[in-house]
């Protein structure tokens, strides 16, 4: 990954959205919910007031509207502040 986030920001690769229900019903793209978990693929160094707790490889949960979407080399990522992450799985 050539993206290096600054300060207390992290780059997250969202987990793929569910495409089928348990009963085998296929969910169309328009009805899929945005995934709320993913993997940290890059992390900043933190700030002088807040150290970076997250590290590359952490599986995390984040808020539904957290972060900014970006596309890099054909892959979609989210970049957000460490404080927008709700939990480490």
Gaussian input, Z-matrix of N, CA and C with variables (Angstrom, degrees):
# hf/3-21g

backbone

0 1
 N
 C     1     B1
 C     2     B2     1     A1
 N     3     B3     2     A2     1     D1
 C     4     B4     3     A3     2     D2
 C     5     B5     4     A4     3     D3
 N     6     B6     5     A5     4     D4
 C     7     B7     6     A6     5     D5
 C     8     B8     7     A7     6     D6
 N     9     B9     8     A8     7     D7
 C    10    B10     9     A9     8     D8
 C    11    B11    10    A10     9     D9
 N    12    B12    11    A11    10    D10
 C    13    B13    12    A12    11    D11
 C    14    B14    13    A13    12    D12
 N    15    B15    14    A14    13    D13
 C    16    B16    15    A15    14    D14
 C    17    B17    16    A16    15    D15
 N    18    B18    17    A17    16    D16
 C    19    B19    18    A18    17    D17
 C    20    B20    19    A19    18    D18
 N    21    B21    20    A20    19    D19
 C    22    B22    21    A21    20    D20
 C    23    B23    22    A22    21    D21
 N    24    B24    23    A23    22    D22
 C    25    B25    24    A24    23    D23
 C    26    B26    25    A25    24    D24
 N    27    B27    26    A26    25    D25
 C    28    B28    27    A27    26    D26
 C    29    B29    28    A28    27    D27
 N    30    B30    29    A29    28    D28
 C    31    B31    30    A30    29    D29
 C    32    B32    31    A31    30    D30
 N    33    B33    32    A32    31    D31
 C    34    B34    33    A33    32    D32
 C    35    B35    34    A34    33    D33
 N    36    B36    35    A35    34    D34
 C    37    B37    36    A36    35    D35
 C    38    B38    37    A37    36    D36
 N    39    B39    38    A38    37    D37
 C    40    B40    39    A39    38    D38
 C    41    B41    40    A40    39    D39
 N    42    B42    41    A41    40    D40
 C    43    B43    42    A42    41    D41
 C    44    B44    43    A43    42    D42
 N    45    B45    44    A44    43    D43
 C    46    B46    45    A45    44    D44
 C    47    B47    46    A46    45    D45
 N    48    B48    47    A47    46    D46
 C    49    B49    48    A48    47    D47
 C    50    B50    49    A49    48    D48
 N    51    B51    50    A50    49    D49
 C    52    B52    51    A51    50    D50
 C    53    B53    52    A52    51    D51
 N    54    B54    53    A53    52    D52
 C    55    B55    54    A54    53    D53
 C    56    B56    55    A55    54    D54
 N    57    B57    56    A56    55    D55
 C    58    B58    57    A57    56    D56
 C    59    B59    58    A58    57    D57
 N    60    B60    59    A59    58    D58
 C    61    B61    60    A60    59    D59
 C    62    B62    61    A61    60    D60
 N    63    B63    62    A62    61    D61
 C    64    B64    63    A63    62    D62
 C    65    B65    64    A64    63    D63
 N    66    B66    65    A65    64    D64
 C    67    B67    66    A66    65    D65
 C    68    B68    67    A67    66    D66
 N    69    B69    68    A68    67    D67
 C    70    B70    69    A69    68    D68
 C    71    B71    70    A70    69    D69
 N    72    B72    71    A71    70    D70
 C    73    B73    72    A72    71    D71
 C    74    B74    73    A73    72    D72
 N    75    B75    74    A74    73    D73
 C    76    B76    75    A75    74    D74
 C    77    B77    76    A76    75    D75
 N    78    B78    77    A77    76    D76
 C    79    B79    78    A78    77    D77
 C    80    B80    79    A79    78    D78
 N    81    B81    80    A80    79    D79
 C    82    B82    81    A81    80    D80
 C    83    B83    82    A82    81    D81
 N    84    B84    83    A83    82    D82
 C    85    B85    84    A84    83    D83
 C    86    B86    85    A85    84    D84
 N    87    B87    86    A86    85    D85
 C    88    B88    87    A87    86    D86
 C    89    B89    88    A88    87    D87
 N    90    B90    89    A89    88    D88
 C    91    B91    90    A90    89    D89
 C    92    B92    91    A91    90    D90
 N    93    B93    92    A92    91    D91
 C    94    B94    93    A93    92    D92
 C    95    B95    94    A94    93    D93
 N    96    B96    95    A95    94    D94
 C    97    B97    96    A96    95    D95
 C    98    B98    97    A97    96    D96
 N    99    B99    98    A98    97    D97
 C   100   B100    99    A99    98    D98
 C   101   B101   100   A100    99    D99
 N   102   B102   101   A101   100   D100
 C   103   B103   102   A102   101   D101
 C   104   B104   103   A103   102   D102
 N   105   B105   104   A104   103   D103
 C   106   B106   105   A105   104   D104
 C   107   B107   106   A106   105   D105
 N   108   B108   107   A107   106   D106
 C   109   B109   108   A108   107   D107
 C   110   B110   109   A109   108   D108
 N   111   B111   110   A110   109   D109
 C   112   B112   111   A111   110   D110
 C   113   B113   112   A112   111   D111
 N   114   B114   113   A113   112   D112
 C   115   B115   114   A114   113   D113
 C   116   B116   115   A115   114   D114
 N   117   B117   116   A116   115   D115
 C   118   B118   117   A117   116   D116
 C   119   B119   118   A118   117   D117
 N   120   B120   119   A119   118   D118
 C   121   B121   120   A120   119   D119
 C   122   B122   121   A121   120   D120
 N   123   B123   122   A122   121   D121
 C   124   B124   123   A123   122   D122
 C   125   B125   124   A124   123   D123
 N   126   B126   125   A125   124   D124
 C   127   B127   126   A126   125   D125
 C   128   B128   127   A127   126   D126
 N   129   B129   128   A128   127   D127
 C   130   B130   129   A129   128   D128
 C   131   B131   130   A130   129   D129
 N   132   B132   131   A131   130   D130
 C   133   B133   132   A132   131   D131
 C   134   B134   133   A133   132   D132
 N   135   B135   134   A134   133   D133
 C   136   B136   135   A135   134   D134
 C   137   B137   136   A136   135   D135
 N   138   B138   137   A137   136   D136
 C   139   B139   138   A138   137   D137
 C   140   B140   139   A139   138   D138
 N   141   B141   140   A140   139   D139
 C   142   B142   141   A141   140   D140
 C   143   B143   142   A142   141   D141
 N   144   B144   143   A143   142   D142
 C   145   B145   144   A144   143   D143
 C   146   B146   145   A145   144   D144
 N   147   B147   146   A146   145   D145
 C   148   B148   147   A147   146   D146
 C   149   B149   148   A148   147   D147
 N   150   B150   149   A149   148   D148
 C   151   B151   150   A150   149   D149
 C   152   B152   151   A151   150   D150
 N   153   B153   152   A152   151   D151
 C   154   B154   153   A153   152   D152
 C   155   B155   154   A154   153   D153
 N   156   B156   155   A155   154   D154
 C   157   B157   156   A156   155   D155
 C   158   B158   157   A157   156   D156
 N   159   B159   158   A158   157   D157
 C   160   B160   159   A159   158   D158
 C   161   B161   160   A160   159   D159
 N   162   B162   161   A161   160   D160
 C   163   B163   162   A162   161   D161
 C   164   B164   163   A163   162   D162
 N   165   B165   164   A164   163   D163
 C   166   B166   165   A165   164   D164
 C   167   B167   166   A166   165   D165
 N   168   B168   167   A167   166   D166
 C   169   B169   168   A168   167   D167
 C   170   B170   169   A169   168   D168
 N   171   B171   170   A170   169   D169
 C   172   B172   171   A171   170   D170
 C   173   B173   172   A172   171   D171
 N   174   B174   173   A173   172   D172
 C   175   B175   174   A174   173   D173
 C   176   B176   175   A175   174   D174
 N   177   B177   176   A176   175   D175
 C   178   B178   177   A177   176   D176
 C   179   B179   178   A178   177   D177
 N   180   B180   179   A179   178   D178
 C   181   B181   180   A180   179   D179
 C   182   B182   181   A181   180   D180
 N   183   B183   182   A182   181   D181
 C   184   B184   183   A183   182   D182
 C   185   B185   184   A184   183   D183
 N   186   B186   185   A185   184   D184
 C   187   B187   186   A186   185   D185
 C   188   B188   187   A187   186   D186
 N   189   B189   188   A188   187   D187
 C   190   B190   189   A189   188   D188
 C   191   B191   190   A190   189   D189
 N   192   B192   191   A191   190   D190
 C   193   B193   192   A192   191   D191
 C   194   B194   193   A193   192   D192
 N   195   B195   194   A194   193   D193
 C   196   B196   195   A195   194   D194
 C   197   B197   196   A196   195   D195
 N   198   B198   197   A197   196   D196
 C   199   B199   198   A198   197   D197
 C   200   B200   199   A199   198   D198
 N   201   B201   200   A200   199   D199
 C   202   B202   201   A201   200   D200
 C   203   B203   202   A202   201   D201
 N   204   B204   203   A203   202   D202
 C   205   B205   204   A204   203   D203
 C   206   B206   205   A205   204   D204
 N   207   B207   206   A206   205   D205
 C   208   B208   207   A207   206   D206
 C   209   B209   208   A208   207   D207
 N   210   B210   209   A209   208   D208
 C   211   B211   210   A210   209   D209
 C   212   B212   211   A211   210   D210
 N   213   B213   212   A212   211   D211
 C   214   B214   213   A213   212   D212
 C   215   B215   214   A214   213   D213
 N   216   B216   215   A215   214   D214
 C   217   B217   216   A216   215   D215
 C   218   B218   217   A217   216   D216
 N   219   B219   218   A218   217   D217
 C   220   B220   219   A219   218   D218
 C   221   B221   220   A220   219   D219
 N   222   B222   221   A221   220   D220
 C   223   B223   222   A222   221   D221
 C   224   B224   223   A223   222   D222
 N   225   B225   224   A224   223   D223
 C   226   B226   225   A225   224   D224
 C   227   B227   226   A226   225   D225
 N   228   B228   227   A227   226   D226
 C   229   B229   228   A228   227   D227
 C   230   B230   229   A229   228   D228
 N   231   B231   230   A230   229   D229
 C   232   B232   231   A231   230   D230
 C   233   B233   232   A232   231   D231
 N   234   B234   233   A233   232   D232
 C   235   B235   234   A234   233   D233
 C   236   B236   235   A235   234   D234
 N   237   B237   236   A236   235   D235
 C   238   B238   237   A237   236   D236
 C   239   B239   238   A238   237   D237
 N   240   B240   239   A239   238   D238
 C   241   B241   240   A240   239   D239
 C   242   B242   241   A241   240   D240
 N   243   B243   242   A242   241   D241
 C   244   B244   243   A243   242   D242
 C   245   B245   244   A244   243   D243
 N   246   B246   245   A245   244   D244
 C   247   B247   246   A246   245   D245
 C   248   B248   247   A247   246   D246
 N   249   B249   248   A248   247   D247
 C   250   B250   249   A249   248   D248
 C   251   B251   250   A250   249   D249
 N   252   B252   251   A251   250   D250
 C   253   B253   252   A252   251   D251
 C   254   B254   253   A253   252   D252
 N   255   B255   254   A254   253   D253
 C   256   B256   255   A255   254   D254
 C   257   B257   256   A256   255   D255
 N   258   B258   257   A257   256   D256
 C   259   B259   258   A258   257   D257
 C   260   B260   259   A259   258   D258
 N   261   B261   260   A260   259   D259
 C   262   B262   261   A261   260   D260
 C   263   B263   262   A262   261   D261
 N   264   B264   263   A263   262   D262
 C   265   B265   264   A264   263   D263
 C   266   B266   265   A265   264   D264

   B1=1.4557
   B2=1.5185
   B3=1.3291
   B4=1.4631
   B5=1.5170
   B6=1.3293
   B7=1.4620
   B8=1.5149
   B9=1.3279
   B10=1.4604
   B11=1.5198
   B12=1.3536
   B13=1.4570
   B14=1.5275
   B15=1.3103
   B16=1.4527
   B17=1.5166
   B18=1.3248
   B19=1.4657
   B20=1.5274
   B21=1.3389
   B22=1.4687
   B23=1.5207
   B24=1.3316
   B25=1.4586
   B26=1.5291
   B27=1.3355
   B28=1.4639
   B29=1.5248
   B30=1.3199
   B31=1.4594
   B32=1.5282
   B33=1.3370
   B34=1.4603
   B35=1.5233
   B36=1.3284
   B37=1.4586
   B38=1.5240
   B39=1.3522
   B40=1.4704
   B41=1.5176
   B42=1.3328
   B43=1.4678
   B44=1.5233
   B45=1.3302
   B46=1.4726
   B47=1.5264
   B48=1.3196
   B49=1.4675
   B50=1.5186
   B51=1.3126
   B52=1.4645
   B53=1.5328
   B54=1.3249
   B55=1.4625
   B56=1.5207
   B57=1.3412
   B58=1.4611
   B59=1.5218
   B60=1.3195
   B61=1.4563
   B62=1.5185
   B63=1.3224
   B64=1.4625
   B65=1.5228
   B66=1.3285
   B67=1.4507
   B68=1.5162
   B69=1.3252
   B70=1.4487
   B71=1.5149
   B72=1.3365
   B73=1.4641
   B74=1.5306
   B75=1.3255
   B76=1.4645
   B77=1.5268
   B78=1.3360
   B79=1.4607
   B80=1.5291
   B81=1.3438
   B82=1.4709
   B83=1.5290
   B84=1.3364
   B85=1.4625
   B86=1.5263
   B87=1.3253
   B88=1.4619
   B89=1.5193
   B90=1.3236
   B91=1.4640
   B92=1.5277
   B93=1.3175
   B94=1.4607
   B95=1.5204
   B96=1.3232
   B97=1.4533
   B98=1.5179
   B99=1.3115
   B100=1.4457
   B101=1.5341
   B102=1.3408
   B103=1.4630
   B104=1.5245
   B105=1.3236
   B106=1.4489
   B107=1.5183
   B108=1.3139
   B109=1.4562
   B110=1.5109
   B111=1.3152
   B112=1.4503
   B113=1.5140
   B114=1.3284
   B115=1.4621
   B116=1.5160
   B117=1.3260
   B118=1.4585
   B119=1.5273
   B120=1.3440
   B121=1.4668
   B122=1.5254
   B123=1.3395
   B124=1.4621
   B125=1.5234
   B126=1.3383
   B127=1.4585
   B128=1.5190
   B129=1.3323
   B130=1.4597
   B131=1.5197
   B132=1.3354
   B133=1.4658
   B134=1.5181
   B135=1.3191
   B136=1.4575
   B137=1.5199
   B138=1.3225
   B139=1.4602
   B140=1.5202
   B141=1.3243
   B142=1.4634
   B143=1.5205
   B144=1.3367
   B145=1.4611
   B146=1.5276
   B147=1.3343
   B148=1.4712
   B149=1.5242
   B150=1.3381
   B151=1.4607
   B152=1.5210
   B153=1.3205
   B154=1.4561
   B155=1.5215
   B156=1.3359
   B157=1.4545
   B158=1.5263
   B159=1.3302
   B160=1.4655
   B161=1.5181
   B162=1.3343
   B163=1.4601
   B164=1.5252
   B165=1.3003
   B166=1.4576
   B167=1.5300
   B168=1.3350
   B169=1.4528
   B170=1.5206
   B171=1.3435
   B172=1.4671
   B173=1.5183
   B174=1.3251
   B175=1.4646
   B176=1.5205
   B177=1.3335
   B178=1.4635
   B179=1.5248
   B180=1.3270
   B181=1.4609
   B182=1.5174
   B183=1.3456
   B184=1.4603
   B185=1.5147
   B186=1.3316
   B187=1.4608
   B188=1.5178
   B189=1.3108
   B190=1.4701
   B191=1.5306
   B192=1.3229
   B193=1.4665
   B194=1.5227
   B195=1.3179
   B196=1.4629
   B197=1.5192
   B198=1.3069
   B199=1.4572
   B200=1.5148
   B201=1.3086
   B202=1.4562
   B203=1.5239
   B204=1.3159
   B205=1.4573
   B206=1.5221
   B207=1.3323
   B208=1.4557
   B209=1.5120
   B210=1.3110
   B211=1.4630
   B212=1.5120
   B213=1.3328
   B214=1.4607
   B215=1.5234
   B216=1.3133
   B217=1.4636
   B218=1.5232
   B219=1.3459
   B220=1.4498
   B221=1.5188
   B222=1.3132
   B223=1.4707
   B224=1.5233
   B225=1.3428
   B226=1.4578
   B227=1.5245
   B228=1.3324
   B229=1.4529
   B230=1.5229
   B231=1.3272
   B232=1.4569
   B233=1.5187
   B234=1.3234
   B235=1.4565
   B236=1.5178
   B237=1.3300
   B238=1.4622
   B239=1.5184
   B240=1.3222
   B241=1.4572
   B242=1.5247
   B243=1.3036
   B244=1.4565
   B245=1.5337
   B246=1.3204
   B247=1.4721
   B248=1.5272
   B249=1.3432
   B250=1.4709
   B251=1.5215
   B252=1.3394
   B253=1.4563
   B254=1.5252
   B255=1.3363
   B256=1.4581
   B257=1.5229
   B258=1.3433
   B259=1.4613
   B260=1.5222
   B261=1.3202
   B262=1.4568
   B263=1.5251
   B264=1.3377
   B265=1.4727
   B266=1.5237
   A1=107.72
   A2=116.39
   A3=121.80
   A4=113.18
   A5=118.02
   A6=120.65
   A7=107.92
   A8=117.19
   A9=122.45
   A10=108.03
   A11=117.96
   A12=119.99
   A13=111.31
   A14=116.14
   A15=121.91
   A16=110.95
   A17=115.99
   A18=124.89
   A19=111.35
   A20=116.53
   A21=120.60
   A22=112.51
   A23=117.19
   A24=120.55
   A25=111.06
   A26=115.04
   A27=121.88
   A28=109.20
   A29=116.09
   A30=122.07
   A31=106.45
   A32=115.55
   A33=121.49
   A34=109.72
   A35=115.88
   A36=122.45
   A37=106.46
   A38=117.84
   A39=120.09
   A40=111.95
   A41=115.31
   A42=120.75
   A43=107.83
   A44=118.42
   A45=119.86
   A46=111.27
   A47=116.64
   A48=122.17
   A49=109.86
   A50=116.05
   A51=121.56
   A52=109.03
   A53=117.13
   A54=120.11
   A55=112.23
   A56=117.72
   A57=121.92
   A58=109.55
   A59=116.01
   A60=120.41
   A61=108.58
   A62=117.22
   A63=120.17
   A64=111.22
   A65=117.82
   A66=121.21
   A67=113.56
   A68=118.15
   A69=121.63
   A70=114.59
   A71=117.82
   A72=120.67
   A73=108.39
   A74=116.35
   A75=121.30
   A76=108.83
   A77=116.23
   A78=122.14
   A79=108.66
   A80=118.76
   A81=119.86
   A82=110.95
   A83=116.56
   A84=121.93
   A85=112.90
   A86=117.62
   A87=120.35
   A88=113.10
   A89=118.12
   A90=121.48
   A91=112.99
   A92=117.47
   A93=120.27
   A94=109.72
   A95=115.56
   A96=119.87
   A97=109.32
   A98=114.90
   A99=121.46
   A100=108.77
   A101=118.62
   A102=119.16
   A103=110.95
   A104=116.66
   A105=121.70
   A106=111.72
   A107=116.32
   A108=119.73
   A109=109.34
   A110=115.27
   A111=120.19
   A112=110.82
   A113=115.14
   A114=121.69
   A115=109.86
   A116=116.23
   A117=121.58
   A118=107.85
   A119=117.02
   A120=121.09
   A121=111.88
   A122=117.41
   A123=121.67
   A124=108.09
   A125=115.97
   A126=120.44
   A127=110.01
   A128=115.59
   A129=121.35
   A130=110.30
   A131=115.90
   A132=120.99
   A133=113.56
   A134=118.17
   A135=121.49
   A136=110.32
   A137=115.64
   A138=121.19
   A139=109.02
   A140=117.16
   A141=119.17
   A142=111.42
   A143=117.18
   A144=121.42
   A145=113.43
   A146=117.07
   A147=120.48
   A148=109.36
   A149=116.04
   A150=118.90
   A151=110.41
   A152=116.65
   A153=121.84
   A154=108.82
   A155=115.94
   A156=122.15
   A157=110.11
   A158=116.36
   A159=121.50
   A160=110.69
   A161=115.39
   A162=120.02
   A163=109.42
   A164=116.38
   A165=122.04
   A166=109.30
   A167=115.78
   A168=121.54
   A169=113.81
   A170=117.87
   A171=120.59
   A172=110.57
   A173=117.38
   A174=123.02
   A175=106.01
   A176=117.21
   A177=121.04
   A178=112.39
   A179=115.04
   A180=123.89
   A181=107.30
   A182=116.41
   A183=120.26
   A184=109.00
   A185=116.22
   A186=122.14
   A187=112.44
   A188=115.45
   A189=122.35
   A190=112.54
   A191=117.48
   A192=120.84
   A193=112.15
   A194=117.72
   A195=121.79
   A196=111.34
   A197=115.36
   A198=121.55
   A199=115.56
   A200=113.29
   A201=123.16
   A202=107.69
   A203=115.99
   A204=120.13
   A205=110.38
   A206=115.72
   A207=120.34
   A208=108.44
   A209=115.83
   A210=121.24
   A211=107.84
   A212=115.77
   A213=121.48
   A214=108.15
   A215=116.19
   A216=123.52
   A217=112.20
   A218=115.82
   A219=121.78
   A220=115.20
   A221=118.65
   A222=123.23
   A223=109.08
   A224=116.63
   A225=120.53
   A226=110.14
   A227=115.92
   A228=123.48
   A229=109.43
   A230=114.89
   A231=122.30
   A232=107.60
   A233=116.75
   A234=120.92
   A235=106.75
   A236=115.93
   A237=120.27
   A238=110.50
   A239=115.18
   A240=120.93
   A241=109.21
   A242=115.55
   A243=121.16
   A244=110.93
   A245=117.13
   A246=120.81
   A247=112.68
   A248=118.61
   A249=121.81
   A250=112.15
   A251=117.19
   A252=121.58
   A253=107.42
   A254=115.87
   A255=121.54
   A256=113.20
   A257=117.87
   A258=120.38
   A259=110.76
   A260=115.16
   A261=122.30
   A262=106.12
   A263=116.34
   A264=120.13
   A265=110.71
   D1=123.85
   D2=-179.91
   D3=-93.30
   D4=-0.46
   D5=178.09
   D6=-89.38
   D7=126.73
   D8=177.05
   D9=-117.88
   D10=104.32
   D11=-179.61
   D12=-67.30
   D13=151.60
   D14=-179.86
   D15=-97.43
   D16=155.48
   D17=174.21
   D18=53.30
   D19=-122.59
   D20=-174.02
   D21=-102.12
   D22=30.83
   D23=-179.75
   D24=-99.18
   D25=152.94
   D26=177.07
   D27=-131.86
   D28=152.18
   D29=174.15
   D30=-106.27
   D31=128.03
   D32=-175.46
   D33=-120.35
   D34=134.81
   D35=172.11
   D36=-93.99
   D37=108.36
   D38=-178.20
   D39=-63.00
   D40=145.40
   D41=174.72
   D42=-67.54
   D43=148.53
   D44=179.47
   D45=-64.06
   D46=145.58
   D47=178.94
   D48=-71.72
   D49=150.05
   D50=177.50
   D51=-63.88
   D52=135.24
   D53=179.46
   D54=-107.62
   D55=-15.97
   D56=178.53
   D57=-136.09
   D58=151.49
   D59=172.91
   D60=-85.63
   D61=176.10
   D62=179.51
   D63=-64.16
   D64=-28.39
   D65=179.24
   D66=-82.15
   D67=-2.14
   D68=177.82
   D69=93.55
   D70=5.55
   D71=178.64
   D72=-74.15
   D73=131.12
   D74=179.93
   D75=-81.67
   D76=130.66
   D77=-179.27
   D78=-93.88
   D79=124.43
   D80=178.52
   D81=-69.22
   D82=157.82
   D83=-178.19
   D84=-55.23
   D85=-36.18
   D86=-177.28
   D87=-70.29
   D88=-20.19
   D89=-177.91
   D90=-101.72
   D91=-5.10
   D92=-178.65
   D93=-69.55
   D94=137.54
   D95=176.26
   D96=-86.01
   D97=146.14
   D98=177.28
   D99=-63.40
   D100=130.99
   D101=-179.68
   D102=-65.11
   D103=147.79
   D104=-177.71
   D105=-113.25
   D106=15.44
   D107=176.45
   D108=-140.53
   D109=159.49
   D110=-179.69
   D111=-172.02
   D112=-170.77
   D113=-177.56
   D114=-120.38
   D115=134.86
   D116=177.28
   D117=-72.30
   D118=123.47
   D119=179.93
   D120=-109.87
   D121=-14.00
   D122=175.44
   D123=-158.94
   D124=146.58
   D125=-178.73
   D126=-141.21
   D127=145.19
   D128=176.16
   D129=-76.34
   D130=-174.52
   D131=-177.96
   D132=-92.56
   D133=-3.12
   D134=-175.58
   D135=89.79
   D136=-176.73
   D137=178.00
   D138=-117.73
   D139=174.34
   D140=179.68
   D141=-67.68
   D142=-23.16
   D143=179.88
   D144=-93.96
   D145=-20.82
   D146=-175.60
   D147=-140.44
   D148=118.40
   D149=178.41
   D150=-77.57
   D151=155.19
   D152=179.71
   D153=-79.87
   D154=117.29
   D155=-179.75
   D156=-91.38
   D157=-35.25
   D158=-178.58
   D159=-76.04
   D160=148.16
   D161=176.38
   D162=-136.58
   D163=162.83
   D164=-179.95
   D165=-57.53
   D166=132.59
   D167=179.06
   D168=101.03
   D169=-14.19
   D170=178.32
   D171=-66.06
   D172=134.89
   D173=171.57
   D174=-90.21
   D175=127.35
   D176=-172.93
   D177=-131.47
   D178=158.76
   D179=170.37
   D180=-108.82
   D181=141.95
   D182=179.10
   D183=-140.91
   D184=165.36
   D185=-178.15
   D186=-67.06
   D187=156.86
   D188=-176.06
   D189=-59.10
   D190=-37.45
   D191=-176.94
   D192=-109.67
   D193=17.78
   D194=-177.51
   D195=-76.83
   D196=148.38
   D197=170.97
   D198=81.02
   D199=173.42
   D200=178.49
   D201=-119.91
   D202=129.20
   D203=179.71
   D204=-76.58
   D205=140.64
   D206=173.64
   D207=-144.13
   D208=153.56
   D209=178.73
   D210=-118.17
   D211=128.54
   D212=-178.12
   D213=-136.77
   D214=121.09
   D215=-179.42
   D216=52.04
   D217=42.79
   D218=175.38
   D219=81.43
   D220=-1.60
   D221=-179.42
   D222=-110.22
   D223=140.80
   D224=179.98
   D225=-95.70
   D226=132.68
   D227=-178.93
   D228=-129.07
   D229=167.60
   D230=170.75
   D231=-120.64
   D232=139.45
   D233=172.81
   D234=-118.86
   D235=129.88
   D236=-176.49
   D237=-151.75
   D238=165.85
   D239=175.98
   D240=-74.74
   D241=151.65
   D242=178.02
   D243=-56.60
   D244=-33.83
   D245=-178.53
   D246=-69.79
   D247=-15.98
   D248=177.01
   D249=-80.53
   D250=-13.69
   D251=178.04
   D252=-81.14
   D253=130.27
   D254=-175.72
   D255=-88.04
   D256=-36.41
   D257=-176.14
   D258=-161.27
   D259=157.42
   D260=171.62
   D261=-103.30
   D262=130.70
   D263=179.96
   D264=-85.30

